[in-house]
Amino acid sequence: MYLLIGIFSRPLREKDIENARCDILPDPQRTFGSIPTLGEAFIIFKRDPYAHIPAVGGADIISSYLTARKSYSHSRELISEGYAKYKGGLFRVPENDRWNIIVSRPDHIEEVRKAPDNILSFSDFTNAEFFVKELMGPTLTENEYHIDLVRGSLTKNLSLLFDDLREEVMLAMEDNIPLTDDWTSVYVFPKMVEVVARASNRIFVGLPVCREPEFLQVNIDYTMDANANRDILIRLPIFLRPLVSKFLTTVPKSIARASKHLGPIIQERLNLIDEYGPDYPDKPVDYLSWLLDLATGDERRIPQLTNRILHINFAAIHTSSMSFTHALYHLAAEPHYLQPLREEIETVIDEEGWTKVAMTKMHKLDSFFRESQRYNGISLLTLSRIALKDFTFSDGTFIPKGSTISAATYSIHRDDEKYPDGEKFDGFRFARIRAQEGQNTSHQFVNTSADYVPFGHGKHACPGRFFAANELKVMMAYLILNYDVKMENEGVRPPNVAAALACIPDVTANVMFRRRRS
């Protein structure tokens, strides 16, 4: 569709018609004609940089606008339509403020994975998508060393930290799900949020802060507020977002609340470092210690360090609590999985004890989580990038600077050619594959590939997935060994809730628990 404005001082040429295109969706290459002199008319000239990529719902101004409006509640249908219609190629889906270019072919996914950060940027996408600078503070985007610590120190020390993680999970589960002899209905999602928050903060900041209700609540509130505020901002016109975000952000209040608990501990550790050096006696092994090891200048101040802790909680609580709830609903709706999982868990623990090594040997439990991530996931799209420079795929498809690119995660994972009966949940699907000769280490929960991308793929795959996998497995193993479980509406799993690109478990559902009887 073309929008022509004004009266021209010369006849309109055919070339003008070809070049004059104005989409409702802005993009970084939008250019406007020079401002005319008085008495002259003007035209908005722009060649559509995405004309070579098919669009779901139509590319003209009206169709793209209406499709974008529909995308918040129907993204799954739109992406599935594009995947089915343009399978093997790229397609684009309109969102409120952009076109999202969707890839699904393994070779395209591998090219996105391998592209240098200065061409296809994961950080720029994440910071923009979650409004990190606006809602969580600019220093988090300027120096992301707190993320590097998750990939490095946290992952490397999982064996050393495992006993603390296990203890906190068990105590938190007992506190949140009563061990009763009769069936008890539990509003489960907020309980799982609290268990994840406690267990994660046992590793992040240690005892006793990880059990202080107010500290846990501020981290949970920070996480929920950030997601709620993001949903508000993403629906607003771009020019309004900076202004509105100033009224939405809860960062100053959250830092003040959390600092009441973290401030004295941080100050004590800083004093010990100043007196004895970085390797002071009885130095705690936790995430806060690693932050202090790397922090310099203003980053050694209590507010800055507290905000890093809040931000890492945002990443951990939101994703892990949803992932666990997804899997729990499958278990409760299909309790026939309980006995084989119990047998495996008991056998492995008899041999290895409650250890990180034991978690790696629970193939059925690992498969159950991997299948839940395949079947549900927490996002319809992953592997998202912003093109900082023009990018061309090896097949010649051109992606202009400023574009957003994502992988069609949901559709890939439901593809029968990649996963037989892809629309069916099969908890032991991957355990059977691993039982085949030469496949023992393949298809683990944390493994990524071009056909399995819930964590992303490549160097920017979720850095916390190794920690999260151990946390979730300990939670589920403890639950399976100690509780019987079923849905309130027996045999019926609550349907997932679609919100924009998120795949959310029903956060209102109740699950029935009782003390294990067999």
Secondary structure as the mmCIF struct_conf table of DSSP 4:
data_model
#
loop_
_struct_conf.conf_type_id
_struct_conf.id
_struct_conf.beg_label_comp_id
_struct_conf.beg_label_asym_id
_struct_conf.beg_label_seq_id
_struct_conf.end_label_comp_id
_struct_conf.end_label_asym_id
_struct_conf.end_label_seq_id
BEND BEND1 GLY A 6 GLY A 6
BEND BEND2 SER A 9 ARG A 10
HELX_LH_PP_P HELX_LH_PP_P1 PRO A 11 ARG A 13
HELX_RH_AL_P HELX_RH_AL_P1 GLU A 14 ASN A 19
STRN STRN1 ALA A 20 ALA A 20
BEND BEND3 ILE A 24 LEU A 25
TURN_TY1_P TURN_TY1_P1 PRO A 28 GLN A 29
HELX_LH_PP_P HELX_LH_PP_P2 GLY A 33 THR A 37
TURN_TY1_P TURN_TY1_P2 LEU A 38 GLY A 39
STRN STRN2 LYS A 46 LYS A 46
TURN_TY1_P TURN_TY1_P3 PRO A 49 HIS A 52
BEND BEND4 ILE A 53 ILE A 53
STRN STRN3 ALA A 55 ALA A 55
TURN_TY1_P TURN_TY1_P4 VAL A 56 GLY A 57
BEND BEND5 ALA A 59 ASP A 60
HELX_RH_AL_P HELX_RH_AL_P2 ILE A 61 LYS A 85
BEND BEND6 TYR A 86 TYR A 86
TURN_TY1_P TURN_TY1_P5 LYS A 87 GLY A 88
BEND BEND7 GLY A 89 GLY A 89
STRN STRN4 PHE A 91 GLU A 95
TURN_TY1_P TURN_TY1_P6 ASN A 96 ASP A 97
STRN STRN5 ARG A 98 VAL A 103
BEND BEND8 ARG A 105 ARG A 105
HELX_RH_AL_P HELX_RH_AL_P3 PRO A 106 LYS A 114
BEND BEND9 ALA A 115 ALA A 115
TURN_TY1_P TURN_TY1_P7 ASP A 117 ILE A 119
STRN STRN6 LEU A 120 SER A 121
HELX_RH_AL_P HELX_RH_AL_P4 PHE A 122 GLU A 129
TURN_TY1_P TURN_TY1_P8 PHE A 130 PHE A 131
HELX_RH_AL_P HELX_RH_AL_P5 VAL A 132 MET A 136
TURN_TY1_P TURN_TY1_P9 PRO A 138 PRO A 138
HELX_RH_AL_P HELX_RH_AL_P6 THR A 139 GLU A 142
HELX_RH_AL_P HELX_RH_AL_P7 TYR A 145 LEU A 149
HELX_RH_PI_P HELX_RH_PI_P1 VAL A 150 LEU A 154
HELX_RH_AL_P HELX_RH_AL_P8 THR A 155 LYS A 156
TURN_TY1_P TURN_TY1_P10 ASN A 157 ASN A 157
HELX_RH_AL_P HELX_RH_AL_P9 LEU A 158 ASN A 176
BEND BEND10 ILE A 177 ILE A 177
BEND BEND11 ASP A 181 ASP A 182
STRN STRN7 THR A 184 TYR A 187
HELX_RH_AL_P HELX_RH_AL_P10 VAL A 188 PHE A 204
TURN_TY1_P TURN_TY1_P11 VAL A 205 VAL A 205
TURN_TY1_P TURN_TY1_P12 LEU A 207 PRO A 208
HELX_RH_3T_P HELX_RH_3T_P1 VAL A 209 ARG A 211
HELX_RH_AL_P HELX_RH_AL_P11 PRO A 213 ILE A 234
TURN_TY1_P TURN_TY1_P13 ARG A 235 ARG A 235
BEND BEND12 LEU A 236 LEU A 236
HELX_RH_3T_P HELX_RH_3T_P2 ILE A 238 LEU A 240
HELX_RH_AL_P HELX_RH_AL_P12 ARG A 241 LEU A 248
HELX_RH_AL_P HELX_RH_AL_P13 VAL A 251 TYR A 276
TURN_TY1_P TURN_TY1_P14 PRO A 278 ASP A 279
TURN_TY1_P TURN_TY1_P15 PRO A 281 ASP A 282
BEND BEND13 ASP A 286 ASP A 286
HELX_RH_AL_P HELX_RH_AL_P14 TYR A 287 LEU A 294
HELX_RH_3T_P HELX_RH_3T_P3 GLY A 297 ARG A 300
BEND BEND14 ARG A 301 ARG A 301
HELX_RH_AL_P HELX_RH_AL_P15 ILE A 302 ALA A 333
HELX_RH_3T_P HELX_RH_3T_P4 PRO A 335 TYR A 337
HELX_RH_AL_P HELX_RH_AL_P16 LEU A 338 GLU A 352
BEND BEND15 TRP A 354 THR A 355
HELX_RH_AL_P HELX_RH_AL_P17 LYS A 356 LYS A 361
HELX_RH_AL_P HELX_RH_AL_P18 HIS A 363 TYR A 375
TURN_TY1_P TURN_TY1_P16 ASN A 376 ASN A 376
BEND BEND16 ILE A 378 ILE A 378
STRN STRN8 SER A 379 SER A 379
BEND BEND17 LEU A 380 LEU A 380
STRN STRN9 THR A 382 ALA A 387
BEND BEND18 LEU A 388 LYS A 389
STRN STRN10 PHE A 391 THR A 392
TURN_TY1_P TURN_TY1_P17 SER A 394 ASP A 395
BEND BEND19 GLY A 396 GLY A 396
STRN STRN11 PHE A 398 ILE A 399
TURN_TY1_P TURN_TY1_P18 LYS A 401 GLY A 402
STRN STRN12 THR A 404 ALA A 407
HELX_RH_AL_P HELX_RH_AL_P19 THR A 409 HIS A 413
TURN_TY1_P TURN_TY1_P19 ARG A 414 ARG A 414
TURN_TY1_P TURN_TY1_P20 ASP A 416 LYS A 418
BEND BEND20 TYR A 419 TYR A 419
TURN_TY1_P TURN_TY1_P21 PRO A 420 GLU A 423
BEND BEND21 LYS A 424 LYS A 424
TURN_TY1_P TURN_TY1_P22 GLY A 427 PHE A 428
HELX_RH_AL_P HELX_RH_AL_P20 ARG A 429 ARG A 434
TURN_TY1_P TURN_TY1_P23 ALA A 435 ALA A 435
BEND BEND22 GLN A 436 GLN A 436
TURN_TY1_P TURN_TY1_P24 GLU A 437 GLY A 438
TURN_TY1_P TURN_TY1_P25 ASN A 440 THR A 441
BEND BEND23 SER A 442 HIS A 443
TURN_TY1_P TURN_TY1_P26 PHE A 445 VAL A 446
STRN STRN13 SER A 449 SER A 449
TURN_TY1_P TURN_TY1_P27 ALA A 450 ASP A 451
STRN STRN14 TYR A 452 TYR A 452
TURN_TY1_P TURN_TY1_P28 PRO A 454 PHE A 455
BEND BEND24 HIS A 457 HIS A 457
HELX_RH_3T_P HELX_RH_3T_P5 GLY A 458 HIS A 460
BEND BEND25 ALA A 461 ALA A 461
TURN_TY1_P TURN_TY1_P29 PRO A 463 GLY A 464
HELX_RH_AL_P HELX_RH_AL_P21 ARG A 465 ASN A 482
STRN STRN15 TYR A 483 MET A 487
BEND BEND26 GLU A 488 ASN A 489
TURN_TY1_P TURN_TY1_P30 GLU A 490 GLY A 491
HELX_LH_PP_P HELX_LH_PP_P3 ARG A 493 ASN A 496
STRN STRN16 VAL A 497 ALA A 499
TURN_TY1_P TURN_TY1_P31 ALA A 500 LEU A 501
STRN STRN17 ALA A 502 ILE A 504
TURN_TY1_P TURN_TY1_P32 VAL A 507 THR A 508
STRN STRN18 ASN A 510 ARG A 515
#
